[in-house]
Amino acid sequence: MITFLKQYFTDIYEAIVSLLKGMKLTGYYFTHHKEIITQEYPENRATLNLPERFRGEVVMPHDENNEHACTGCSACELACPNGTIKILNKFEVNAEGKKKKAIDTFVYHLELCTMCNLCIVACPTDAIKMAQTFEHSVFDRSLLTKKLNQPNSKLREGIE
Amino acid sequence: MISLENISASIHQLLSANLSQTAVILIEMSIIALLAITLFALLGLILVFMERKVSAWIQIRLGPNRVGPKGIFQTTADTIKLALKEGFVPDGADKFLYKLAPFVVMIIAMMLLAPIAFAKNFAMWDLNIGVFFITAISSVSVIGILMAGWASNNQYSLLGAMRSGAQIISYEISAGMAILTIIVLTGSLQISEIVNSQSNGWWLFKGHIPAVIAFVIYIIAVTAETNRAPFDMAEAESELTGGFHTEYSGMRFALFFLAEYINIFIVCAVGATLFLGGWMPFHIGAWEGFNHIMDFIPSSVWFLGKTFFLIFVIMWFRWTFPRLRIDQLLNLEWKYLLPISLFNLLFMTLIAIKGWHF
């Protein structure tokens, strides 16, 4: 009986303490408006504050010599769960007369992409990455099929 | 000094000087009806907006801020939208009861307004059993909810209505016990006498620990009685798609929605009257200067301030606490609140008999 009563009042005490703890936190948020995380989007386009890991679309960075790091291994194409990436390879003949595989077109279907990040994880040479752009709406669906490697771009030296 | 008491008295004098007694009563009643409806509309707009802003700030959001400055016309726009919507009646519904239910809920909310003292000597009907009247009438509102749930001919609605019935009937007991705890001290059920008994301090402070316990139990019980989260088993969006008002749309839905907020206002007004001294200003013992300054604030402002503070606390509950399951809900009432409030009432009676309170 005594243990029951003890348990009963301990339960009540602990419940009240934990509820008050919750109310303290929400009361803090209620009075401290600087904690608000909502952004008023169209007005603050210039000062958008996107989280570091926000994923908008897949891009392939090119350096100033118009060179990229994609070897055309198609690991990203295999990693993609819904066929967003299609890599078309070509064979180039280099100065020594050897044939070498290189990408012809890196096709990226933005309309199919779910921004799951698996292609970026799969890439062995970090040739592609996620950009933070998110205003993707266009009037024609075909505009969403993108070619990621720039015209006349080459594989950077030293990347196999 | 202009006060609501003076205005109502001068209107009464003006009318009685020129008209027969029957005409005076008829005109005064229609003025009161008009005022009550205006108050309802205003309260609906203000409380819904307040709820949305409070919830937004608690959840680290901004809340409505597009319609009008700071979004203050958001609820007006919503009301216009609801008024223009089609009031849909399902084929299998009991048409008469289906259409009647929102009005039953609304009329009961209106009747509850009658004994509440909004300012000094300013109440519609200061009857001698005011608090009893409120507890009695507020339990009738479950009939409106059951009517809505049954007439909709929808399993979700019926389940929601049944839950609401179980909930209101059980929580009414502890709300009644909490009210009784204060009635033991005042010795009167009349609202004006309850308020007058607190002229030298509010019962929350004068009644020692039992008054505080009663206050907490009252707030918990009325939150459950008004079907609000964390006790929103009657609506339960996540499992019953909306409970008893699943099938309602347009203005009939708006009436249910409005009645919920009016009920919150009324239970908070009663709570403010019983525990926080109604329209009585805040006085501290012998601080003459401080008390004098407090007297300058109009009594209606005191009443509304206390009521809105309690409404804010209930909103705070809603956006902080996790929801209860229906069995946990009934456990809380029958195993915790009811025994505690019974012992609390006993303890308070002892205090009142011995005269230990201030």
Interface residues (C-beta under 8 A of the other chain):
Chain A: I12 L19 G22 M23 L25 T26 G27 Y29 F30 H33 E35 I36 I37 T38 E40
Chain B: V54 W57 I58 Q59 I60 R61 L62 N65 W316 F317 W319 T320 F321 Y336 I340
